[in-house]
Amino acid sequence: MELTINHTRKTFNQPPENLEALIAIEASGKKKGIAVALNNRIIPQSDWAETLLKDQDSILIITATQGG
């Protein structure tokens, strides 16, 4: 399966089952302060486990940071 994550293509031999599994991999298990868009549509955190991934999906993961 090939996914585009934050504008970078990645190939998975064993693809993550759902969006929650992908976030666990890409964000090191962190859930707080993260927003996710799948194919330009914001996915609420409550829906991550139910959101299945398909080949060629585009995922944008945004992480909040401190600073000023």
Biopython code that builds the backbone (N, CA, C, O; Angstrom):
import numpy as np
from Bio.PDB.StructureBuilder import StructureBuilder

atoms = [
    (1, "MET", "N", (0.843, -1.171, 0.000)),
    (1, "MET", "CA", (0.000, 0.000, 0.000)),
    (1, "MET", "C", (0.886, 1.232, 0.000)),
    (1, "MET", "O", (1.895, 1.282, 0.704)),
    (2, "GLU", "N", (0.513, 2.210, -0.779)),
    (2, "GLU", "CA", (1.251, 3.467, -0.828)),
    (2, "GLU", "C", (0.367, 4.588, -0.292)),
    (2, "GLU", "O", (-0.765, 4.776, -0.736)),
    (3, "LEU", "N", (0.910, 5.327, 0.672)),
    (3, "LEU", "CA", (0.218, 6.461, 1.264)),
    (3, "LEU", "C", (1.102, 7.692, 1.151)),
    (3, "LEU", "O", (2.327, 7.583, 1.175)),
    (4, "THR", "N", (0.498, 8.844, 1.029)),
    (4, "THR", "CA", (1.238, 10.095, 1.085)),
    (4, "THR", "C", (0.985, 10.703, 2.457)),
    (4, "THR", "O", (-0.144, 11.048, 2.806)),
    (5, "ILE", "N", (2.064, 10.827, 3.228)),
    (5, "ILE", "CA", (1.967, 11.342, 4.590)),
    (5, "ILE", "C", (2.782, 12.615, 4.675)),
    (5, "ILE", "O", (3.997, 12.601, 4.474)),
    (6, "ASN", "N", (2.111, 13.713, 4.974)),
    (6, "ASN", "CA", (2.760, 15.029, 5.029)),
    (6, "ASN", "C", (3.592, 15.287, 3.770)),
    (6, "ASN", "O", (4.750, 15.699, 3.844)),
    (7, "HIS", "N", (2.985, 15.039, 2.636)),
    (7, "HIS", "CA", (3.548, 15.295, 1.304)),
    (7, "HIS", "C", (4.714, 14.381, 0.938)),
    (7, "HIS", "O", (5.449, 14.673, -0.006)),
    (8, "THR", "N", (4.893, 13.292, 1.661)),
    (8, "THR", "CA", (5.939, 12.325, 1.361)),
    (8, "THR", "C", (5.302, 10.963, 1.133)),
    (8, "THR", "O", (4.534, 10.484, 1.967)),
    (9, "ARG", "N", (5.620, 10.339, 0.003)),
    (9, "ARG", "CA", (5.062, 9.016, -0.291)),
    (9, "ARG", "C", (5.778, 7.950, 0.517)),
    (9, "ARG", "O", (7.005, 7.930, 0.610)),
    (10, "LYS", "N", (4.979, 7.060, 1.100)),
    (10, "LYS", "CA", (5.534, 5.941, 1.861)),
    (10, "LYS", "C", (4.848, 4.665, 1.410)),
    (10, "LYS", "O", (3.639, 4.639, 1.181)),
    (11, "THR", "N", (5.640, 3.604, 1.287)),
    (11, "THR", "CA", (5.104, 2.300, 0.917)),
    (11, "THR", "C", (5.118, 1.406, 2.148)),
    (11, "THR", "O", (6.110, 1.340, 2.873)),
    (12, "PHE", "N", (4.007, 0.720, 2.373)),
    (12, "PHE", "CA", (3.863, -0.167, 3.521)),
    (12, "PHE", "C", (3.647, -1.592, 3.020)),
    (12, "PHE", "O", (2.693, -1.852, 2.286)),
    (13, "ASN", "N", (4.521, -2.512, 3.410)),
    (13, "ASN", "CA", (4.308, -3.922, 3.104)),
    (13, "ASN", "C", (3.171, -4.474, 3.952)),
    (13, "ASN", "O", (2.350, -5.261, 3.481)),
    (14, "GLN", "N", (3.139, -4.052, 5.201)),
    (14, "GLN", "CA", (2.045, -4.399, 6.104)),
    (14, "GLN", "C", (1.390, -3.080, 6.504)),
    (14, "GLN", "O", (1.800, -2.454, 7.481)),
    (15, "PRO", "N", (0.385, -2.661, 5.759)),
    (15, "PRO", "CA", (-0.211, -1.352, 6.009)),
    (15, "PRO", "C", (-0.944, -1.285, 7.341)),
    (15, "PRO", "O", (-1.479, -2.288, 7.814)),
    (16, "PRO", "N", (-0.967, -0.098, 7.944)),
    (16, "PRO", "CA", (-1.730, 0.068, 9.174)),
    (16, "PRO", "C", (-3.208, -0.203, 8.898)),
    (16, "PRO", "O", (-3.715, 0.120, 7.824)),
    (17, "GLU", "N", (-3.884, -0.793, 9.865)),
    (17, "GLU", "CA", (-5.280, -1.199, 9.705)),
    (17, "GLU", "C", (-6.219, 0.001, 9.553)),
    (17, "GLU", "O", (-7.180, -0.039, 8.784)),
    (18, "ASN", "N", (-5.920, 1.075, 10.308)),
    (18, "ASN", "CA", (-6.796, 2.239, 10.286)),
    (18, "ASN", "C", (-5.973, 3.492, 10.586)),
    (18, "ASN", "O", (-4.758, 3.425, 10.775)),
    (19, "LEU", "N", (-6.649, 4.617, 10.626)),
    (19, "LEU", "CA", (-5.962, 5.884, 10.862)),
    (19, "LEU", "C", (-5.311, 5.922, 12.237)),
    (19, "LEU", "O", (-4.222, 6.475, 12.391)),
    (20, "GLU", "N", (-5.962, 5.345, 13.233)),
    (20, "GLU", "CA", (-5.397, 5.312, 14.584)),
    (20, "GLU", "C", (-4.060, 4.557, 14.607)),
    (20, "GLU", "O", (-3.114, 4.994, 15.263)),
    (21, "ALA", "N", (-3.981, 3.448, 13.906)),
    (21, "ALA", "CA", (-2.735, 2.675, 13.844)),
    (21, "ALA", "C", (-1.638, 3.462, 13.133)),
    (21, "ALA", "O", (-0.474, 3.405, 13.529)),
    (22, "LEU", "N", (-2.002, 4.185, 12.098)),
    (22, "LEU", "CA", (-1.021, 5.004, 11.388)),
    (22, "LEU", "C", (-0.486, 6.111, 12.293)),
    (22, "LEU", "O", (0.717, 6.372, 12.311)),
    (23, "ILE", "N", (-1.364, 6.753, 13.035)),
    (23, "ILE", "CA", (-0.942, 7.819, 13.953)),
    (23, "ILE", "C", (-0.018, 7.249, 15.027)),
    (23, "ILE", "O", (0.947, 7.905, 15.420)),
    (24, "ALA", "N", (-0.299, 6.049, 15.499)),
    (24, "ALA", "CA", (0.565, 5.411, 16.498)),
    (24, "ALA", "C", (1.981, 5.248, 15.949)),
    (24, "ALA", "O", (2.957, 5.400, 16.683)),
    (25, "ILE", "N", (2.089, 4.939, 14.659)),
    (25, "ILE", "CA", (3.401, 4.775, 14.025)),
    (25, "ILE", "C", (4.062, 6.132, 13.779)),
    (25, "ILE", "O", (5.211, 6.354, 14.161)),
    (26, "GLU", "N", (3.321, 7.032, 13.139)),
    (26, "GLU", "CA", (3.897, 8.300, 12.681)),
    (26, "GLU", "C", (4.093, 9.327, 13.788)),
    (26, "GLU", "O", (4.979, 10.176, 13.690)),
    (27, "ALA", "N", (3.284, 9.264, 14.837)),
    (27, "ALA", "CA", (3.382, 10.249, 15.918)),
    (27, "ALA", "C", (3.857, 9.611, 17.217)),
    (27, "ALA", "O", (3.666, 10.175, 18.294)),
    (28, "SER", "N", (4.464, 8.457, 17.120)),
    (28, "SER", "CA", (5.020, 7.741, 18.279)),
    (28, "SER", "C", (3.992, 7.539, 19.389)),
    (28, "SER", "O", (4.314, 7.644, 20.573)),
    (29, "GLY", "N", (2.763, 7.253, 18.999)),
    (29, "GLY", "CA", (1.727, 6.971, 19.970)),
    (29, "GLY", "C", (1.079, 8.195, 20.590)),
    (29, "GLY", "O", (0.112, 8.076, 21.343)),
    (30, "LYS", "N", (1.605, 9.363, 20.278)),
    (30, "LYS", "CA", (1.068, 10.602, 20.832)),
    (30, "LYS", "C", (-0.298, 10.907, 20.213)),
    (30, "LYS", "O", (-0.464, 10.798, 18.998)),
    (31, "LYS", "N", (-1.264, 11.284, 21.031)),
    (31, "LYS", "CA", (-2.591, 11.628, 20.519)),
    (31, "LYS", "C", (-2.968, 13.076, 20.830)),
    (31, "LYS", "O", (-3.756, 13.690, 20.110)),
    (32, "LYS", "N", (-2.403, 13.609, 21.902)),
    (32, "LYS", "CA", (-2.740, 14.967, 22.303)),
    (32, "LYS", "C", (-2.058, 15.983, 21.395)),
    (32, "LYS", "O", (-0.890, 15.827, 21.039)),
    (33, "GLY", "N", (-2.789, 17.012, 21.028)),
    (33, "GLY", "CA", (-2.205, 18.080, 20.228)),
    (33, "GLY", "C", (-1.994, 17.714, 18.771)),
    (33, "GLY", "O", (-1.158, 18.313, 18.095)),
    (34, "ILE", "N", (-2.746, 16.732, 18.279)),
    (34, "ILE", "CA", (-2.590, 16.292, 16.892)),
    (34, "ILE", "C", (-3.912, 16.467, 16.156)),
    (34, "ILE", "O", (-4.983, 16.137, 16.666)),
    (35, "ALA", "N", (-3.804, 16.994, 14.946)),
    (35, "ALA", "CA", (-4.950, 17.076, 14.043)),
    (35, "ALA", "C", (-4.591, 16.286, 12.791)),
    (35, "ALA", "O", (-3.439, 16.287, 12.358)),
    (36, "VAL", "N", (-5.582, 15.611, 12.213)),
    (36, "VAL", "CA", (-5.327, 14.760, 11.047)),
    (36, "VAL", "C", (-6.354, 15.045, 9.961)),
    (36, "VAL", "O", (-7.554, 15.141, 10.218)),
    (37, "ALA", "N", (-5.845, 15.178, 8.740)),
    (37, "ALA", "CA", (-6.721, 15.302, 7.576)),
    (37, "ALA", "C", (-6.456, 14.115, 6.655)),
    (37, "ALA", "O", (-5.307, 13.765, 6.387)),
    (38, "LEU", "N", (-7.517, 13.514, 6.185)),
    (38, "LEU", "CA", (-7.436, 12.397, 5.240)),
    (38, "LEU", "C", (-8.078, 12.861, 3.945)),
    (38, "LEU", "O", (-9.270, 13.166, 3.898)),
    (39, "ASN", "N", (-7.265, 12.910, 2.889)),
    (39, "ASN", "CA", (-7.748, 13.384, 1.589)),
    (39, "ASN", "C", (-8.440, 14.743, 1.725)),
    (39, "ASN", "O", (-9.542, 14.951, 1.217)),
    (40, "ASN", "N", (-7.761, 15.663, 2.425)),
    (40, "ASN", "CA", (-8.200, 17.052, 2.618)),
    (40, "ASN", "C", (-9.470, 17.190, 3.455)),
    (40, "ASN", "O", (-10.175, 18.194, 3.350)),
    (41, "ARG", "N", (-9.763, 16.201, 4.273)),
    (41, "ARG", "CA", (-10.931, 16.251, 5.157)),
    (41, "ARG", "C", (-10.475, 15.965, 6.585)),
    (41, "ARG", "O", (-9.878, 14.924, 6.858)),
    (42, "ILE", "N", (-10.760, 16.897, 7.493)),
    (42, "ILE", "CA", (-10.384, 16.717, 8.900)),
    (42, "ILE", "C", (-11.138, 15.523, 9.474)),
    (42, "ILE", "O", (-12.349, 15.390, 9.296)),
    (43, "ILE", "N", (-10.401, 14.661, 10.165)),
    (43, "ILE", "CA", (-10.999, 13.485, 10.804)),
    (43, "ILE", "C", (-10.899, 13.674, 12.316)),
    (43, "ILE", "O", (-9.794, 13.754, 12.853)),
    (44, "PRO", "N", (-12.042, 13.749, 13.014)),
    (44, "PRO", "CA", (-11.995, 13.891, 14.475)),
    (44, "PRO", "C", (-11.306, 12.684, 15.120)),
    (44, "PRO", "O", (-11.409, 11.560, 14.629)),
    (45, "GLN", "N", (-10.616, 12.931, 16.205)),
    (45, "GLN", "CA", (-9.895, 11.853, 16.897)),
    (45, "GLN", "C", (-10.838, 10.705, 17.271)),
    (45, "GLN", "O", (-10.423, 9.546, 17.287)),
    (46, "SER", "N", (-12.069, 11.010, 17.562)),
    (46, "SER", "CA", (-13.026, 9.965, 17.930)),
    (46, "SER", "C", (-13.329, 9.006, 16.775)),
    (46, "SER", "O", (-13.865, 7.921, 16.998)),
    (47, "ASP", "N", (-12.990, 9.395, 15.553)),
    (47, "ASP", "CA", (-13.240, 8.557, 14.372)),
    (47, "ASP", "C", (-11.990, 7.846, 13.842)),
    (47, "ASP", "O", (-12.086, 7.077, 12.886)),
    (48, "TRP", "N", (-10.830, 8.087, 14.439)),
    (48, "TRP", "CA", (-9.590, 7.507, 13.914)),
    (48, "TRP", "C", (-9.644, 5.987, 13.835)),
    (48, "TRP", "O", (-9.220, 5.411, 12.834)),
    (49, "ALA", "N", (-10.150, 5.336, 14.858)),
    (49, "ALA", "CA", (-10.164, 3.865, 14.897)),
    (49, "ALA", "C", (-11.099, 3.286, 13.841)),
    (49, "ALA", "O", (-10.886, 2.167, 13.373)),
    (50, "GLU", "N", (-12.119, 4.029, 13.466)),
    (50, "GLU", "CA", (-13.101, 3.555, 12.483)),
    (50, "GLU", "C", (-12.739, 3.926, 11.046)),
    (50, "GLU", "O", (-13.369, 3.444, 10.104)),
    (51, "THR", "N", (-11.733, 4.774, 10.876)),
    (51, "THR", "CA", (-11.378, 5.272, 9.555)),
    (51, "THR", "C", (-10.354, 4.355, 8.909)),
    (51, "THR", "O", (-9.186, 4.338, 9.299)),
    (52, "LEU", "N", (-10.797, 3.599, 7.924)),
    (52, "LEU", "CA", (-9.923, 2.667, 7.211)),
    (52, "LEU", "C", (-9.137, 3.410, 6.143)),
    (52, "LEU", "O", (-9.612, 4.386, 5.563)),
    (53, "LEU", "N", (-7.930, 2.929, 5.897)),
    (53, "LEU", "CA", (-7.064, 3.542, 4.899)),
    (53, "LEU", "C", (-7.110, 2.749, 3.601)),
    (53, "LEU", "O", (-7.264, 1.528, 3.603)),
    (54, "LYS", "N", (-6.973, 3.478, 2.485)),
    (54, "LYS", "CA", (-6.943, 2.853, 1.165)),
    (54, "LYS", "C", (-5.656, 3.257, 0.451)),
    (54, "LYS", "O", (-5.056, 4.288, 0.758)),
    (55, "ASP", "N", (-5.252, 2.445, -0.486)),
    (55, "ASP", "CA", (-4.082, 2.745, -1.298)),
    (55, "ASP", "C", (-4.241, 4.126, -1.929)),
    (55, "ASP", "O", (-5.318, 4.473, -2.414)),
    (56, "GLN", "N", (-3.180, 4.900, -1.921)),
    (56, "GLN", "CA", (-3.106, 6.231, -2.511)),
    (56, "GLN", "C", (-3.778, 7.320, -1.676)),
    (56, "GLN", "O", (-3.945, 8.439, -2.162)),
    (57, "ASP", "N", (-4.169, 7.023, -0.430)),
    (57, "ASP", "CA", (-4.721, 8.062, 0.432)),
    (57, "ASP", "C", (-3.637, 9.090, 0.750)),
    (57, "ASP", "O", (-2.444, 8.787, 0.756)),
    (58, "SER", "N", (-4.089, 10.303, 1.012)),
    (58, "SER", "CA", (-3.192, 11.398, 1.405)),
    (58, "SER", "C", (-3.556, 11.811, 2.821)),
    (58, "SER", "O", (-4.703, 12.158, 3.102)),
    (59, "ILE", "N", (-2.567, 11.770, 3.716)),
    (59, "ILE", "CA", (-2.786, 12.073, 5.122)),
    (59, "ILE", "C", (-1.886, 13.227, 5.520)),
    (59, "ILE", "O", (-0.691, 13.234, 5.228)),
    (60, "LEU", "N", (-2.478, 14.197, 6.190)),
    (60, "LEU", "CA", (-1.709, 15.321, 6.726)),
    (60, "LEU", "C", (-1.827, 15.267, 8.242)),
    (60, "LEU", "O", (-2.931, 15.307, 8.785)),
    (61, "ILE", "N", (-0.692, 15.175, 8.921)),
    (61, "ILE", "CA", (-0.654, 15.099, 10.381)),
    (61, "ILE", "C", (-0.033, 16.405, 10.882)),
    (61, "ILE", "O", (1.105, 16.737, 10.549)),
    (62, "ILE", "N", (-0.804, 17.135, 11.685)),
    (62, "ILE", "CA", (-0.336, 18.414, 12.213)),
    (62, "ILE", "C", (-0.193, 18.261, 13.717)),
    (62, "ILE", "O", (-1.117, 17.820, 14.401)),
    (63, "THR", "N", (0.982, 18.633, 14.225)),
    (63, "THR", "CA", (1.267, 18.541, 15.656)),
    (63, "THR", "C", (1.447, 19.933, 16.236)),
    (63, "THR", "O", (2.223, 20.735, 15.716)),
    (64, "ALA", "N", (0.736, 20.215, 17.306)),
    (64, "ALA", "CA", (0.865, 21.490, 17.990)),
    (64, "ALA", "C", (2.229, 21.576, 18.671)),
    (64, "ALA", "O", (2.724, 20.590, 19.216)),
    (65, "THR", "N", (2.819, 22.747, 18.633)),
    (65, "THR", "CA", (4.111, 22.973, 19.294)),
    (65, "THR", "C", (4.024, 24.227, 20.155)),
    (65, "THR", "O", (3.190, 25.102, 19.924)),
    (66, "GLN", "N", (4.897, 24.294, 21.147)),
    (66, "GLN", "CA", (4.958, 25.481, 21.986)),
    (66, "GLN", "C", (5.872, 26.503, 21.336)),
    (66, "GLN", "O", (6.731, 26.165, 20.522)),
    (67, "GLY", "N", (5.678, 27.697, 21.693)),
    (67, "GLY", "CA", (6.547, 28.741, 21.177)),
    (67, "GLY", "C", (5.793, 30.061, 21.123)),
    (67, "GLY", "O", (4.616, 30.160, 21.470)),
    (68, "GLY", "N", (6.523, 31.056, 20.676)),
    (68, "GLY", "CA", (5.859, 32.343, 20.637)),
    (68, "GLY", "C", (6.399, 33.210, 19.579)),
    (68, "GLY", "O", (5.941, 34.341, 19.414)),
]
sb = StructureBuilder()
sb.init_structure("model")
sb.init_model(0)
sb.init_chain("A")
sb.init_seg("    ")
for serial, (resi, resn, name, xyz) in enumerate(atoms, 1):
    if name == "N":
        sb.init_residue(resn, " ", resi, " ")
    sb.init_atom(name, np.array(xyz, "f"), 0.0, 1.0, " ", f" {name:<3s}", serial, name[0])
structure = sb.get_structure()
